[in-house]
Amino acid sequence: MWIKDNRRLSRRIRTLYGILAVVPGIYPGIILYVQKQLEADYSFPTAQQCTNPPVVAPSYAYTLTANHDVSTVRMALTFDGINFIDLGAVSGLNDSRTVSYTGIRYVSPNGGLVSLPGGKWGLFFGAGNCIDADSDSFHAIAYAESNDLKNWTVYNGINNPIASRPTATFPDQATGEMLSIPATAPVVGPTQA
């Protein structure tokens, strides 16, 4: 049934920002990709739009302005590696409407997908949020797992990452509460300077 609407799906694939991961060892092929909609959060209520981050030295030696892009992780099918059929958005990796500095708003198109015992999948991916003022998701390396490639659970996010930018304390945009991000040391050790 989704093949019948191939023309509409092909247009969506043109908004491909980049391939997040390729599912290894299966045919037809399946990819996870990031669709980026530039300046799209202006259509959200104001409370769901990023504001200028309250960056401070030494962690941030420059001034940042808010980013208003929206990133959506999607899945696609391919029979030839050239033409792709969109299978829809996946869930659980990010929340495009979160303004919390502890949430994952953006996902970078540069992940690593690994097969786990019991038919599960593990995904390492770049994660970011409003604090970075950049939808390229360079804040942290995160980790998630899925049974079906469509529904994901993040185990290592912004506050307990695999690796991260240096720890900094900010008033959270969502709550106003002072937060140290990340709250715990990354898996690889102290945050990177």
Backbone hydrogen bonds, N-H to C=O, Kabsch-Sander energy under -0.5 kcal/mol:
donor,donor_aa,acceptor,acceptor_aa,energy
4,K,1,M,-0.5
5,D,2,W,-0.6
6,N,3,I,-1.4
9,L,5,D,-2.0
10,S,6,N,-2.6
11,R,7,R,-1.5
12,R,8,R,-1.6
13,I,9,L,-2.2
14,R,10,S,-1.2
15,T,12,R,-1.9
16,L,13,I,-2.1
17,Y,34,V,-3.3
18,G,34,V,-1.2
20,L,32,L,-2.2
21,A,32,L,-1.9
23,V,30,I,-2.8
26,I,23,V,-0.6
29,G,78,T,-2.0
31,I,76,A,-2.4
32,L,21,A,-2.9
33,Y,74,R,-2.9
34,V,18,G,-2.8
35,Q,33,Y,-0.5
35,Q,72,T,-3.2
36,K,15,T,-1.1
36,K,34,V,-0.6
37,Q,35,Q,-0.5
37,Q,70,V,-3.1
38,L,36,K,-0.7
40,A,37,Q,-1.4
41,D,68,H,-2.8
42,Y,39,E,-1.1
43,S,40,A,-1.6
44,F,41,D,-1.6
48,Q,45,P,-2.5
49,Q,46,T,-1.8
55,V,53,P,-1.9
60,Y,56,V,-2.2
70,V,37,Q,-2.0
72,T,35,Q,-2.7
74,R,33,Y,-3.2
75,M,88,G,-2.5
76,A,31,I,-2.3
77,L,85,I,-2.7
78,T,29,G,-2.6
80,D,83,N,-0.5
85,I,77,L,-2.9
86,D,84,F,-0.5
87,L,75,M,-3.8
88,G,75,M,-0.6
90,V,73,V,-2.5
91,S,150,K,-3.0
95,D,104,I,-2.9
98,T,95,D,-1.7
103,G,100,S,-1.1
105,R,103,G,-0.7
105,R,128,G,-2.1
106,Y,128,G,-2.4
108,S,126,G,-2.4
110,N,108,S,-1.9
111,G,20,L,-1.9
112,G,124,F,-2.4
114,V,122,G,-3.0
116,L,120,K,-3.0
119,G,116,L,-0.9
120,K,117,P,-0.8
121,W,146,S,-2.8
122,G,114,V,-3.0
123,L,144,A,-2.8
124,F,112,G,-2.7
125,F,142,A,-2.0
127,A,140,A,-3.0
128,G,106,Y,-1.9
132,D,129,N,-1.5
133,A,129,N,-0.5
133,A,130,C,-0.8
134,D,129,N,-0.6
137,S,134,D,-0.9
139,H,127,A,-0.5
140,A,127,A,-2.1
141,I,163,A,-2.5
142,A,125,F,-3.5
142,A,140,A,-0.6
143,Y,156,N,-2.1
144,A,123,L,-2.1
145,E,153,T,-2.2
146,S,121,W,-2.1
147,N,151,N,-0.5
152,W,91,S,-3.0
152,W,150,K,-0.5
153,T,145,E,-2.3
155,Y,143,Y,-2.4
156,N,143,Y,-2.1
162,I,141,I,-2.9
163,A,141,I,-0.9
165,R,139,H,-1.7
168,A,181,I,-1.7
170,F,179,L,-2.4
172,D,170,F,-0.6
172,D,177,E,-3.2
176,G,172,D,-2.6
179,L,170,F,-3.3
181,I,168,A,-2.9
181,I,179,L,-0.6
184,T,159,N,-1.9
187,V,161,P,-2.1
188,V,162,I,-2.3
189,G,186,P,-1.6
192,Q,164,S,-2.0
